[in-house]
Amino acid sequence: MISRRTLEVSTAALTGSFGLVVLVSSIDNGIDLSTEGVDAGTFPFLTGVIIVLGSLYNLGRGALAGVTVVVSRSDLRRLAALFVPAAMFVGVIPLIGMYLASAFYTFAVLALPKHQSLLRSLVIAIITPLVLYVVFERLFQVTLPSGALAAALGF
C-alpha cells in the first residue's frame, strides 16, 4: 500500500529528474544568444527550468501531505496489468519492430484482461499497425523501427 506522501514525493523526484536531464541536454545544445537568434537549447532549457521548479513545488507539498493510503493492493495489481505489457512492448520493439509489437500489445491489453471479445481485439490489433504504417511511413515519411526480425527477413 502506498501513502499519499510517498506517491507525491516520488512523482516529484521523477519529474524533477526528467527536468534536470532536459536542462543538461539543452546546455549541451547551447543556450546563448547569437547573431542568428537564440541557440537550439534555449527553449528546452526554459522548459527544463519550469519542470524543475514545478517538481520542487510538488516535492514541498508532497512532504507536507497526509499519510492516508491512496493505492491499495488491488490498485497495484491493476497498475501492474497495464505496466507489464507496456514494458514488454518497449522491450520487444528492437526484436520484432514497432508494427508487430504494437499489434501484440494492442491484443494483449484488450483481450487478456477480457475488456473486449477475442474477435474485436484481433481486428483492432490488425488495424493498429496498419494505421501506424499509413500515418508515419506514408503521410509523415518517418520510418519506425523495423526490428531484427525484419532485417533477418530482408525488409
Secondary structure, DSSP 8 states (H G I E B T S, - for coil): -EEHHHHHHHHHHHHHHHHHHHHHHHHHH--SEETTEE-TTHHHHHHHHHHHHHHHHHHHHHHTS---EEE-HHHHHHHHHHHHHHHHHHHHHHHHHHHHHHHHHHHHHHHTTTSS-HHHHHHHHHHHHHHHIIIIIIIS------HHHHHHHT-
